[in-house]
């Protein structure tokens, strides 16, 4: 296991110690868990969200030309 020296505001350290104590772990374990979490690549998406699934296919009859005309008039 490697050692790491950090410079942290004393108020943050105090709150971190309280947080760790409430959970029955050391501050080192809290920091290790955080660093492990941010070092991991995000999990792959499992598919569209429920909201996106509910919208799928809603614009099948939409005309891209009409949309472009709308944007052109909107941003004149």
C-alpha positions in Angstrom: 0.0 0.0 0.0 1.3 3.5 -0.9 1.3 6.5 1.3 -0.1 9.8 0.1 0.4 13.3 1.6 -2.4 15.8 1.0 -2.8 19.4 2.0 -6.5 19.9 3.0 -8.3 22.8 4.7 -8.6 22.0 8.5 -12.4 22.4 8.4 -12.7 19.9 5.6 -10.5 17.4 7.5 -12.7 17.9 10.6 -15.9 17.2 8.6 -14.2 14.2 6.9 -13.3 12.7 10.3 -16.9 13.1 11.5 -18.2 11.5 8.3 -15.8 8.6 8.6 -16.5 8.1 12.3 -20.3 8.0 11.6 -19.7 5.2 9.1 -17.2 3.3 11.2 -14.3 3.6 8.8 -11.1 5.6 8.6 -10.6 8.8 6.6 -8.0 6.9 4.6 -10.7 4.3 3.6 -13.1 7.1 2.6 -10.4 8.8 0.5 -9.3 5.4 -1.0 -13.0 4.6 -1.9 -13.4 8.0 -3.6 -10.2 7.7 -5.5 -11.1 4.2 -6.6 -14.5 5.4 -7.8 -13.1 8.3 -9.9 -10.3 6.1 -11.3 -12.7 3.6 -12.7 -14.1 4.2 -16.2 -17.8 4.8 -16.2 -19.9 1.6 -16.7 -21.1 1.2 -20.3 -24.6 2.4 -21.0 -27.1 -0.4 -20.9 -29.4 1.2 -23.3 -31.7 4.2 -23.6 -33.3 5.6 -20.5 -37.1 5.1 -20.0 -37.8 8.7 -21.1 -35.8 8.2 -24.3 -37.5 4.9 -25.0 -40.9 6.6 -24.7 -39.9 9.2 -27.3 -38.5 6.8 -29.8 -40.4 7.0 -33.1 -42.4 10.1 -32.2 -40.9 12.1 -35.1 -41.2 9.5 -37.9 -43.2 11.9 -40.1 -41.1 15.0 -39.3 -39.7 16.8 -42.3 -36.1 17.9 -41.8 -36.7 20.8 -44.3 -39.4 22.2 -42.1 -37.1 22.1 -39.2 -34.3 23.9 -41.0 -36.8 26.6 -42.1 -37.9 27.0 -38.5 -34.3 27.3 -37.3 -33.5 29.8 -40.1 -36.4 32.0 -39.2 -35.7 31.7 -35.5 -32.1 32.7 -35.6 -32.3 35.6 -38.1 
